[in-house]
C-alpha cells in the first residue's frame, strides 16, 4: 500500500526527531499526536496526524490494534529514499518523470503526472489541480532531502549525481 500524505519537506534530522517522538509502546492516535506536537516543531494535531501517516509510508511508524508505535527497524539515512519511492503515492512516478526528462520543472512534472491523478481525487474538490501541483513540489522536495534529486538552476530538478 502507498500513502498519499506528503507533509512539507524537512531535513532528515527533523524527520527522525518526529519519528522519535512516537512511542515504542503502542498508543492511541490522540496520544501519539499529542507527543509529536509537544516534542517537535510540528504545530497542531492535524499536522501531527499527517506526520504519523507519512512516517508509516516510510516504515518508521506502524499501526496495530493497540495504536501507533515507532518501529525498531532503522533503515539508515540511505534507505529512506527507497522507502519513500515504495511507500508514498506519486514518489515513484515523479522519480520516473525526472529520470526520463533529465532535468525538469515542478510544473512539467505535474503536467506529466496529471493523467495519473485518480478520478475520485479530481471530483473531490474543484481546485484539485492546485493541490496536486503543491503535492508535486513537496514530492520533489522530499526527493532532494532523500538525495534522489538535486535542485538545479531556475528551480528545475534532476536525478542526483550520485546515481540514486
N, C-alpha and C positions, 0 to 999 in steps of 0.2 A: 504494500500500500504506500502511496506517495501522498504527502500532506501539502495543502495549498498555502498555509500561513507562512508569510515571509516578513519578519519584523525589519525595522531599519537596521542596516548593517552596523556592526560594532567590531572592534578588533577581537582577536581570539582570546586575549586575556579577559576581556569583559564577558565574552560568551561563556568561558569556563567559570568565571565568578558567578554568573547567573545559574549555571548548572550546579555549582557547589552550594547554592542557597536551597536547592531542593533536597529534602531529607533522604537518607538511605532507607529509613523505615517508612513504608507507605503511609501517606496522609491524604486527607481529603483535598479536593481541588482548592477549596477555600483556604485551608491551612497552608498549602503549598504556595498559592498566590500571595498570601499574606507574608510568608517568609521571603519570597522573592522581592516584594516591594520593600520590606523592612531592611533587607541586607544588601540591596543593589540599587543602582540608579534608575531602575525600572519604575515608572510612575503610574500607579494605578492597577487595579485588579484586571481590567480588560487587557492591558498591555502584558501583564504577568501571564494571563491565560494564553495569549499569543506565543509568548516565550516557551511555555510548557509544551505547546504543540510543536513549535519549531525544534525544540530540544528532543522531542520524541522522534521527529523526522530524521534527526542526526544520530539517533540511537543512544543519546546521552541521558534520557529520561524514559521511563516506561510507566504504563498504567496497568494496575492489577485490579482485582475485585476489591481490594482494600484502599486503593487510591494511587496517587503518583509517587514515584520514588526515583532517586538518582541511580543509574546503573553503575555497576562496579567495573564494567568494561571501559577501558581507556584506549580510544583509537589513536591517540597521539595527534599532534597537530597535523602531521602529514596525511592521516587517514580521514580528516574531516571533509576534505574536498570530495573524496569518493562517496562518503555518506551523504553529502549534500546532493550530488548528482543522482544517487539512488533513491533518496527519500523525500525530495522536495519536488512537487509538481512544477514543471516548467524549467527546472535547472538543466536537465539533460538536453532539452530542446534548445535552450539558449546557448548552451555549450556547442551544440551541433551547428547552429547558425553562425556563431563566431568562428568556429573552425573552418566551415565551408567558405565564408566570406573573407577570411584573412584578417580584416580589420573593419569594424562596423560601428555605427552609432546606435544608441538605445532605440531611436525611432525606427531605424532599419531593422533591428532585431524584432521589435514589436510587429512591424509590417509582415515579417516572415512568419511570426507566430500567430498572427491574428486568426487564421483559419483553425488553429489548434484549440482556441478557447471554446470550452464546452457550451452547447446551446443553452443549458439552464443558467449558465453564468451571464450570457448575453441578455436573457429575459429577466434576470433578477433585478436589474436597475437600468435606468435609461443612460447613465453615464459609465457603463461598463468598460468602454474603451479607455477612458481616463484611468480607471482603477487598474487595468491591465498594463497600461503604459507605466504607471508607477511601480507595479509589481515587476515589470521587466527591468526597470532601473535598480530595484532592490536586488533582484537576482544577479544582475551584473556586478553590483557592489559586493555581494557575498562571494561571488566568484573571484573578485580581487582579494578579499580577505583570506580566502582559502587557496590563494596562489594558482587558481585555474586560469585567470585572465590577468592582463595588465591594462591599465588605462593609458592611452597614448594621447598625443596632441589632439586638440579640438573635441575632447570628450568621446573619442572612439575607443573601442576595446579590441584586443586581440588575445589569442591564446598566450599564456605566459611563456616567456622564453626558455624556461627550464623544461619545457616539453610536456607539462601536465595535461 
